[in-house]
C-alpha cells in the first residue's frame, strides 16, 4: 500500500538517535531516480487515528521527503520490538556504538538483564558488557569518535572509555588533542606493556593495526547479522 508521508511520524523510542544527513541526501538522490524500492514498516499511531509510526525505514522516510515524494510504499505491523529495530539499524551499519549503548541502557530500564539482551542475537554477554561501557562515557570520548580520531576500531573506543573511568587524570588530555588515538595510546595509559617488535615484526606493525581494525569491524558486522537473523521471524 502507499501511505502519505504527511501521515507518518518517527518513533521517539527508535534505538538509533543520530542521523547522518550526508547519507540521507545520497539516499534521496537514489530515490529520485529509482523510487523507494523497499516498503517501510509502519504501525498504527495509538493516540492519533489515521496516523502511523515508523517501525523500520526511518531513513527511507526522511530521504523520500527530501526527494519531494508525497507517498511511500509501506506495510502495517502493529507489533513493537526494539530488538528488531536495533537489528535493522546495525545490519545497515548506521547505528553508532553510542546508540547501541543507549539501546542497552533502555532495555535494562525495561527489566532486561544483559544476559537476556545478549541472548537475542546469540552473542556472548561480554560483547554487551563492553558496548555498555559507553553508556556513561565522558563527552570527550564521543567527540573523539565523531571526529574520526579512533578510526574504525570500536575496540579502541571501548578501551578509551574504560581508561577514562579507571585513570581519569592520566587520560583526560588524550581525547582533547587532535592526533589519532590508537590502541597503543590507551594501553600505555592503562600500564599494559607494548608488544615486542623488532626487525620484520616492526615493519609489519601497520598491517597488524589494519588487521585489528578489520577484525573489530567484522565482529560488529557479525553481531548485526546475528541480530537480523534472531529477529527475522518476529
Backbone bond lengths (Angstrom), bond angles and torsions (degrees), N, CA, C in turn:
res aa  C-N    CA-C-N  psi(-1)  N-CA   C-N-CA  omega(-1)  CA-C   N-CA-C  phi
1 X - - - 1.456 - - 1.525 109.78 -
2 X 1.318 116.04 158.26 1.456 122.05 176.32 1.531 108.75 -104.39
3 X 1.332 116.16 133.61 1.466 121.11 -179.01 1.521 108.81 -122.89
4 X 1.321 116.19 135.27 1.462 120.53 179.21 1.524 110.26 -64.61
5 X 1.316 116.15 132.67 1.464 120.41 179.70 1.524 111.74 -61.95
6 X 1.321 116.51 -27.10 1.466 120.20 -179.80 1.525 112.39 -69.03
7 X 1.345 116.88 -13.36 1.467 121.03 -178.94 1.524 112.47 -101.25
8 X 1.334 116.78 4.23 1.463 120.78 -174.88 1.525 110.61 -106.35
9 X 1.325 115.99 128.51 1.464 122.42 176.82 1.525 109.20 -112.04
10 X 1.339 115.68 152.92 1.457 120.28 176.90 1.526 110.09 -84.10
11 X 1.314 114.87 153.18 1.462 121.44 -178.60 1.527 109.55 -81.15
12 X 1.336 118.69 118.16 1.470 119.93 179.00 1.527 112.88 -65.85
13 X 1.345 116.79 -16.01 1.466 120.69 179.24 1.522 112.41 -99.36
14 X 1.324 116.91 11.29 1.460 121.56 179.18 1.528 110.12 -53.70
15 X 1.354 118.09 126.44 1.470 119.90 -178.85 1.523 113.84 -59.16
16 X 1.345 117.08 -35.22 1.463 118.54 178.90 1.518 108.60 -85.09
17 X 1.325 117.22 120.60 1.459 121.53 -178.24 1.521 112.81 -102.77
18 X 1.320 117.61 -23.52 1.459 120.33 -179.11 1.526 109.83 -93.37
19 X 1.323 116.08 144.07 1.461 122.03 -179.77 1.519 108.52 -124.38
20 X 1.318 116.38 124.80 1.458 122.16 178.65 1.525 107.91 -89.59
21 X 1.323 116.47 102.39 1.461 120.48 -176.27 1.527 112.06 -63.80
22 X 1.327 117.05 -28.62 1.465 119.61 179.37 1.526 110.44 -64.50
23 X 1.335 116.92 -45.81 1.463 119.23 -179.12 1.526 111.16 -70.72
24 X 1.340 117.10 -30.23 1.468 119.65 175.92 1.527 109.55 -64.66
25 X 1.333 116.59 -41.88 1.464 120.78 178.86 1.526 110.75 -63.34
26 X 1.335 116.71 -40.89 1.467 120.41 178.81 1.526 110.48 -64.80
27 X 1.333 116.36 -41.65 1.459 119.93 179.06 1.529 110.61 -66.06
28 X 1.329 116.70 -36.65 1.467 120.39 178.38 1.532 110.72 -62.14
29 X 1.329 117.09 -39.65 1.467 120.49 177.70 1.525 110.62 -63.11
30 X 1.337 115.69 -41.25 1.464 119.70 178.43 1.523 110.98 -64.47
31 X 1.332 116.31 -40.45 1.464 120.59 -179.68 1.523 110.96 -65.73
32 X 1.326 117.09 -36.29 1.461 119.88 177.62 1.524 111.34 -61.17
33 X 1.329 116.16 -30.76 1.465 120.88 -178.98 1.522 112.45 -89.01
34 X 1.335 116.08 -44.78 1.462 119.83 -171.00 1.529 114.07 -112.12
35 X 1.323 117.34 -11.20 1.455 120.01 -175.10 1.519 111.14 81.90
36 X 1.327 116.69 -179.05 1.465 121.98 177.01 1.525 107.18 -86.37
37 X 1.323 116.58 111.23 1.460 121.05 -172.18 1.526 112.95 -85.60
38 X 1.329 117.34 -25.24 1.464 120.96 -178.25 1.523 109.79 -116.58
39 X 1.329 118.61 123.25 1.469 120.35 -178.88 1.524 112.48 -59.61
40 X 1.315 115.34 150.60 1.459 122.92 178.30 1.527 108.96 -89.10
41 X 1.321 116.59 139.09 1.464 121.09 176.90 1.525 109.11 -87.45
42 X 1.336 116.20 123.91 1.462 121.99 -178.00 1.526 110.55 -125.84
43 X 1.328 115.01 157.71 1.465 120.72 169.00 1.521 108.05 -129.95
44 X 1.308 115.94 156.36 1.460 120.28 -179.82 1.527 110.09 -67.01
45 X 1.309 115.72 138.33 1.461 120.55 178.72 1.529 108.59 -70.01
46 X 1.329 118.27 124.37 1.464 119.92 -175.94 1.524 114.22 -71.13
47 X 1.334 117.23 -16.64 1.466 119.80 -175.11 1.521 113.59 -119.97
48 X 1.333 117.20 0.61 1.467 119.83 -178.36 1.525 108.53 -141.61
49 X 1.309 116.12 101.66 1.464 121.03 -178.24 1.524 110.63 -59.57
50 X 1.326 115.55 135.11 1.454 120.85 177.95 1.516 114.28 86.85
51 X 1.336 117.23 -2.48 1.459 120.61 178.65 1.526 109.55 -110.53
52 X 1.335 115.12 165.75 1.459 120.78 -175.68 1.530 110.46 -134.16
53 X 1.334 115.32 156.98 1.466 122.68 175.57 1.526 107.82 -118.94
54 X 1.321 115.73 139.95 1.463 120.56 -179.15 1.527 110.61 -74.39
55 X 1.334 115.91 126.83 1.466 121.09 168.80 1.525 109.35 -85.84
56 X 1.330 114.68 -58.20 1.460 122.02 179.37 1.525 108.38 -140.84
57 X 1.324 114.88 132.94 1.459 119.46 179.79 1.516 113.45 120.91
58 X 1.336 117.05 20.63 1.467 119.84 -178.39 1.522 111.65 -59.52
59 X 1.327 117.27 -40.15 1.466 120.05 179.99 1.525 110.73 -62.64
60 X 1.328 116.83 -39.34 1.466 119.95 178.44 1.528 111.16 -65.13
61 X 1.336 116.44 -38.43 1.466 119.75 178.30 1.526 110.22 -65.27
62 X 1.324 116.67 -46.05 1.470 120.10 179.42 1.529 110.80 -60.76
63 X 1.331 115.76 -44.74 1.461 119.82 -177.84 1.527 111.17 -68.54
64 X 1.327 117.14 -37.66 1.464 120.41 179.12 1.525 110.67 -63.58
65 X 1.322 116.15 -39.75 1.468 119.59 176.47 1.521 110.53 -63.41
66 X 1.323 115.90 -43.12 1.464 119.55 179.96 1.529 110.68 -65.21
67 X 1.331 116.37 -32.96 1.465 120.72 -179.45 1.524 112.41 -77.07
68 X 1.330 117.12 -7.46 1.459 120.16 177.32 1.512 115.10 90.41
69 X 1.342 117.53 11.67 1.461 119.71 179.00 1.529 110.43 -73.54
70 X 1.316 115.75 156.26 1.462 120.83 176.69 1.525 111.91 -103.76
71 X 1.336 117.01 -25.23 1.462 121.12 179.84 1.524 109.92 -135.74
72 X 1.333 115.61 162.96 1.463 121.35 173.53 1.527 108.39 -135.49
73 X 1.340 117.16 150.10 1.465 118.97 173.14 1.525 108.87 -68.88
74 X 1.321 116.64 140.26 1.462 119.85 -176.00 1.518 110.29 -153.81
75 X 1.321 115.41 165.39 1.461 121.30 171.88 1.524 107.78 -139.40
76 X 1.321 116.35 154.35 1.459 121.41 -177.01 1.520 111.23 -93.39
77 X 1.323 114.99 136.29 1.460 122.41 174.22 1.525 106.24 -148.96
78 X 1.323 116.42 99.68 1.459 120.59 -174.02 1.524 113.64 -80.10
79 X 1.325 116.93 1.38 1.462 119.31 175.30 1.527 109.10 -79.13
80 X 1.320 116.42 136.26 1.461 121.47 179.99 1.522 108.02 -110.28
81 X 1.322 116.35 118.41 1.463 120.68 179.98 1.521 109.06 -137.36
82 X 1.343 118.18 102.49 1.467 120.03 -179.46 1.518 113.17 -62.42
83 X 1.348 117.30 -26.55 1.459 119.55 178.15 1.527 110.31 -66.51
84 X 1.333 116.62 -38.78 1.462 119.92 178.00 1.523 110.71 -66.37
85 X 1.338 117.04 -38.45 1.458 120.11 177.69 1.524 110.62 -63.49
86 X 1.320 115.92 -44.60 1.464 119.81 179.54 1.519 110.69 -63.08
87 X 1.335 116.59 -38.68 1.463 120.18 179.29 1.519 110.70 -60.76
88 X 1.338 116.23 -44.52 1.458 119.69 179.34 1.511 111.99 -62.55
89 X 1.328 116.45 -41.82 1.460 120.31 -179.73 1.523 111.53 -65.68
90 X 1.327 116.63 -44.55 1.454 120.37 -179.42 1.522 111.27 -66.50
91 X 1.327 116.01 -39.73 1.461 120.21 -177.38 1.519 111.00 -63.65
92 X 1.339 116.46 -31.29 1.466 120.36 179.12 1.523 111.72 -91.61
93 X 1.340 116.76 4.13 1.466 122.94 176.19 1.527 112.35 57.88
94 X 1.333 117.74 36.22 1.462 118.79 176.02 1.520 111.01 -124.18
95 X 1.310 116.04 24.25 1.462 121.49 173.89 1.518 106.82 -113.42
96 X 1.310 116.51 117.44 1.458 119.86 -174.85 1.525 110.56 -75.13
97 X 1.338 117.91 161.70 1.462 120.41 175.92 1.526 112.30 -57.52
98 X 1.338 117.26 -30.76 1.464 120.17 179.31 1.527 110.73 -72.46
99 X 1.333 116.95 -35.72 1.459 119.78 175.17 1.529 110.32 -65.35
100 X 1.335 116.06 -38.98 1.462 119.86 177.86 1.528 110.31 -63.21
101 X 1.334 116.88 -41.53 1.467 120.37 178.61 1.529 110.51 -62.35
102 X 1.333 116.54 -41.56 1.460 120.30 178.60 1.523 110.70 -65.40
103 X 1.326 116.49 -38.80 1.464 121.50 177.02 1.529 109.97 -59.13
104 X 1.327 116.85 -44.71 1.465 121.06 179.25 1.523 110.27 -62.50
105 X 1.337 116.49 -44.08 1.464 120.37 -179.44 1.527 111.22 -61.68
106 X 1.328 116.74 -40.89 1.467 120.17 -179.42 1.518 111.40 -67.61
107 X 1.344 117.06 -38.98 1.464 119.29 178.40 1.530 110.37 -66.95
108 X 1.333 116.50 -35.15 1.467 119.43 177.45 1.524 110.62 -65.39
109 X 1.331 116.92 -39.00 1.467 119.58 177.94 1.525 111.30 -65.14
110 X 1.332 116.29 -26.53 1.464 120.66 178.03 1.524 112.17 -81.31
111 X 1.339 116.59 -5.08 1.455 119.91 176.67 1.513 115.53 107.67
112 X 1.336 117.76 -1.73 1.459 120.00 177.47 1.527 109.85 -75.81
113 X 1.315 116.27 138.75 1.463 120.09 172.63 1.524 108.13 -84.53
114 X 1.318 116.30 163.48 1.463 118.98 178.29 1.521 110.93 -65.50
115 X 1.315 116.07 -30.78 1.463 119.28 176.46 1.528 110.26 -63.82
116 X 1.344 117.01 -39.68 1.464 120.77 179.10 1.523 110.83 -69.20
117 X 1.337 116.59 -39.50 1.464 120.12 179.03 1.522 110.04 -63.32
118 X 1.324 116.78 -39.19 1.463 120.88 179.72 1.523 111.70 -71.60
119 X 1.331 116.59 -30.16 1.461 120.32 -175.39 1.525 112.01 -66.72
120 X 1.340 118.13 -32.90 1.465 120.28 -176.61 1.525 112.33 -58.75
121 X 1.339 119.28 -46.78 1.471 119.05 176.24 1.522 112.82 -93.34
122 X 1.354 116.64 9.56 1.462 120.96 179.31 1.521 111.43 58.01
123 X 1.336 115.44 49.09 1.458 121.26 178.24 1.523 109.38 -115.54
124 X 1.331 117.61 156.47 1.461 119.65 178.10 1.524 111.16 -65.44
125 X 1.314 115.20 148.20 1.461 119.48 179.77 1.523 110.95 -60.94
126 X 1.331 116.63 -29.25 1.464 120.01 -178.82 1.527 111.46 -60.40
127 X 1.340 117.27 -32.63 1.469 120.15 178.59 1.524 110.21 -64.17
128 X 1.341 116.06 -45.29 1.462 120.74 179.97 1.524 110.41 -66.83
129 X 1.331 116.79 -40.52 1.465 120.50 179.03 1.519 110.72 -61.12
130 X 1.329 116.47 -42.34 1.461 120.63 179.76 1.529 110.71 -65.34
131 X 1.330 116.55 -45.21 1.464 120.21 179.58 1.520 111.30 -63.65
132 X 1.335 116.59 -35.60 1.463 121.00 -179.33 1.519 112.14 -68.41
133 X 1.326 117.20 -13.35 1.458 120.30 178.27 1.514 113.16 -63.02
134 X 1.340 117.15 -15.14 1.467 120.59 179.43 1.522 112.44 -89.96
135 X 1.336 117.75 -3.07 1.465 120.30 -175.85 1.523 111.26 -56.38
136 X 1.322 116.54 -46.43 1.463 120.18 -178.67 1.526 111.21 -116.31
137 X 1.329 115.95 32.03 1.470 120.10 -179.90 1.527 110.04 -67.21
138 X 1.324 117.90 144.13 1.469 121.00 178.13 1.529 111.70 -60.03
139 X 1.312 115.77 155.95 1.465 121.04 -178.49 1.525 111.79 -59.99
140 X 1.349 116.93 -29.89 1.465 119.56 -178.99 1.524 111.52 -63.97
141 X 1.338 116.40 -31.23 1.462 119.90 179.74 1.527 109.79 -67.89
142 X 1.328 116.66 -44.60 1.465 120.14 177.43 1.529 110.57 -61.27
143 X 1.327 116.15 -41.67 1.458 119.96 -179.97 1.526 111.04 -62.07
144 X 1.332 116.59 -41.93 1.466 120.29 179.07 1.520 110.82 -62.36
145 X 1.332 116.65 -36.53 1.466 120.70 178.25 1.522 110.96 -70.22
146 X 1.329 116.75 -47.14 1.462 120.85 -175.15 1.524 112.52 -67.64
147 X 1.320 117.31 -26.26 1.464 120.16 178.34 1.524 112.15 -90.47
148 X 1.331 117.03 3.34 1.455 121.06 174.78 1.508 115.47 80.04
149 X 1.326 117.56 14.97 1.468 119.27 -175.17 1.523 113.09 -77.68
150 X 1.336 117.99 -14.69 1.467 119.56 176.07 1.524 111.04 -101.39
151 X 1.333 117.25 4.69 1.456 120.58 178.03 1.519 111.65 63.63
152 X 1.332 115.99 -147.92 1.458 120.30 -178.59 1.514 113.52 -98.20
153 X 1.330 117.39 8.94 1.458 120.81 -176.60 1.523 109.63 -94.04
154 X 1.326 116.95 97.79 1.463 119.97 -178.35 1.521 111.69 -66.50
155 X 1.324 117.72 -22.95 1.466 119.73 178.23 1.528 110.81 -62.68
156 X 1.336 117.13 -37.32 1.462 120.58 176.23 1.523 109.87 -62.66
157 X 1.325 116.05 -39.85 1.463 120.52 178.87 1.523 110.68 -61.05
158 X 1.334 116.76 -46.26 1.460 120.45 179.78 1.528 110.89 -63.74
159 X 1.330 116.34 -40.85 1.461 119.72 -179.10 1.524 111.22 -68.26
160 X 1.328 116.66 -35.56 1.462 120.20 177.68 1.522 110.48 -63.89
161 X 1.333 116.71 -44.07 1.467 120.28 178.50 1.524 110.59 -61.72
162 X 1.332 116.50 -41.43 1.465 120.22 179.43 1.524 111.14 -65.73
163 X 1.340 116.29 -39.83 1.464 120.14 -179.42 1.523 111.25 -65.07
164 X 1.331 117.31 -37.50 1.462 119.95 -179.16 1.525 111.48 -69.37
165 X 1.328 116.81 -23.71 1.463 119.92 176.32 1.528 111.08 -82.60
166 X 1.337 115.74 -39.04 1.463 119.73 -176.09 1.524 112.39 -79.94
167 X 1.332 116.36 -40.14 1.460 120.72 -176.62 1.530 109.88 -135.92
168 X 1.323 116.90 67.48 1.471 119.90 -175.38 1.521 113.87 -60.37
169 X 1.327 117.47 -38.25 1.464 119.67 -177.33 1.521 111.51 -64.02
170 X 1.335 116.49 -38.33 1.461 120.11 -178.71 1.523 112.41 -81.16
171 X 1.329 117.20 -19.96 1.465 120.94 -171.92 1.518 113.39 -100.21
172 X 1.324 117.59 -21.96 1.461 120.80 -168.13 1.519 113.29 -56.01
173 X 1.331 118.16 -33.49 1.464 120.06 -176.92 1.526 112.74 -77.15
174 X 1.333 117.27 -21.98 1.466 120.34 -174.10 1.527 113.22 -63.32
175 X 1.342 119.85 -52.98 1.466 118.69 -179.14 1.522 114.05 -73.67
176 X 1.339 117.65 -10.87 1.460 119.86 -178.51 1.522 112.64 -88.46
177 X 1.320 117.72 -6.36 1.454 120.66 179.36 1.517 111.51 -82.02
178 X 1.330 115.80 -160.41 1.463 120.28 -179.39 1.524 112.18 -124.91
179 X 1.333 117.05 -10.93 1.458 120.36 -178.40 1.525 110.72 -78.07
180 X 1.330 115.35 161.56 1.461 120.44 177.79 1.525 109.91 -64.28
181 X 1.324 115.78 143.37 1.460 121.73 177.74 1.521 107.73 -101.05
182 X 1.325 116.19 123.29 1.456 121.06 -176.61 1.521 110.52 -114.39
183 X 1.306 114.88 169.44 1.462 119.74 176.92 1.523 110.33 -62.26
184 X 1.336 116.10 -34.01 1.460 119.80 178.55 1.519 111.98 -63.27
185 X 1.357 117.11 -40.24 1.463 120.58 177.23 1.524 111.00 -57.34
186 X 1.328 115.04 -47.99 1.463 120.20 -175.97 1.521 110.63 -70.18
187 X 1.333 117.35 -40.88 1.466 120.54 178.94 1.525 110.94 -59.85
188 X 1.334 116.27 -38.63 1.461 120.14 -179.55 1.527 110.60 -63.22
189 X 1.335 116.70 -40.14 1.461 120.70 179.65 1.525 110.88 -67.36
190 X 1.331 116.05 -37.40 1.461 120.61 -179.22 1.527 112.45 -81.02
191 X 1.336 116.58 -1.77 1.454 119.71 177.85 1.505 114.53 79.20
192 X 1.331 116.80 20.27 1.455 119.87 178.72 1.521 109.47 -86.56
193 X 1.317 118.03 134.94 1.468 119.60 -179.08 1.519 110.86 -69.04
194 X 1.336 117.53 141.25 1.469 119.95 177.37 1.518 110.00 -69.76
195 X 1.321 118.31 151.96 1.463 120.35 178.12 1.518 110.59 -64.97
196 X 1.324 116.28 143.15 1.460 120.98 179.54 1.513 109.64 -67.85
197 X 1.325 116.15 129.63 1.456 121.20 -179.27 1.515 109.20 -136.92
198 X 1.303 116.24 139.82 1.457 120.63 174.97 1.516 108.73 -160.09
199 X 1.303 116.50 148.57 1.460 121.58 175.67 1.509 112.66 54.86
200 X 1.342 115.48 -123.07 1.461 121.52 -175.72 1.512 111.17 -62.44
201 X 1.357 116.96 -33.72 1.466 119.48 -179.35 1.508 110.63 -63.55
202 X 1.353 116.34 -40.70 1.459 119.50 179.50 1.513 110.41 -65.95
203 X 1.342 116.30 -38.70 1.460 119.92 179.05 1.515 111.14 -64.06
204 X 1.334 115.97 -32.85 1.463 120.16 -176.60 1.512 112.88 -84.17
205 X 1.351 117.82 -1.49 1.466 120.64 -175.07 1.514 113.69 -55.92
206 X 1.353 120.10 -46.59 1.465 118.54 -179.49 1.517 112.62 -57.25
207 X 1.352 116.87 -39.35 1.460 119.38 178.85 1.513 110.55 -63.75
208 X 1.368 116.34 -36.93 1.462 119.60 179.62 1.512 110.66 -64.30
209 X 1.343 115.80 -39.72 1.459 119.27 178.66 1.519 110.09 -63.53
210 X 1.342 115.79 -43.16 1.458 118.44 179.18 1.518 110.67 -62.92
211 X 1.329 116.07 -37.69 1.457 119.77 179.82 1.525 110.47 -63.26
212 X 1.352 116.70 -42.23 1.457 120.59 178.46 1.519 110.35 -59.26
213 X 1.331 116.42 -44.29 1.455 120.46 -178.77 1.514 111.03 -62.69
214 X 1.345 116.12 -42.83 1.460 119.11 179.58 1.514 110.57 -64.77
215 X 1.369 115.92 -39.11 1.451 119.07 -178.47 1.520 110.37 -64.85
216 X 1.337 116.95 -40.48 1.460 119.86 178.65 1.521 110.47 -65.11
217 X 1.340 116.38 -43.07 1.456 119.86 178.48 1.515 110.68 -61.71
218 X 1.350 116.54 -41.20 1.454 120.09 179.06 1.521 110.85 -63.19
219 X 1.338 116.89 -40.27 1.463 120.41 177.25 1.517 110.39 -60.23
220 X 1.330 117.04 -43.02 1.467 121.97 178.35 1.526 110.20 -61.31
221 X 1.347 117.11 -43.18 1.460 120.62 -179.50 1.525 111.09 -67.58
222 X 1.350 116.91 -37.88 1.462 119.28 177.89 1.521 110.54 -64.11
223 X 1.330 116.71 -38.37 1.462 120.10 177.31 1.524 110.06 -62.78
224 X 1.345 116.56 -43.21 1.462 120.42 179.18 1.518 110.87 -61.40
225 X 1.338 116.80 -44.59 1.459 120.36 -179.65 1.519 110.94 -64.03
226 X 1.335 116.27 -38.97 1.460 119.83 178.93 1.518 111.10 -65.70
227 X 1.343 116.53 -39.95 1.460 120.42 177.23 1.522 109.93 -61.43
228 X 1.331 116.41 -44.01 1.459 120.16 -179.08 1.524 110.76 -63.80
229 X 1.340 117.03 -41.67 1.456 120.91 179.75 1.520 111.04 -66.02
230 X 1.337 116.07 -40.29 1.462 120.34 -177.14 1.516 112.23 -67.02
231 X 1.339 117.01 -25.15 1.465 119.95 -176.58 1.517 112.77 -108.18
232 X 1.333 117.69 1.93 1.463 120.18 -174.23 1.521 112.80 -66.53
233 X 1.321 117.18 -23.69 1.464 119.76 -178.60 1.512 112.71 -98.89
234 X 1.348 116.42 6.27 1.468 119.56 -177.59 1.524 110.16 -78.54
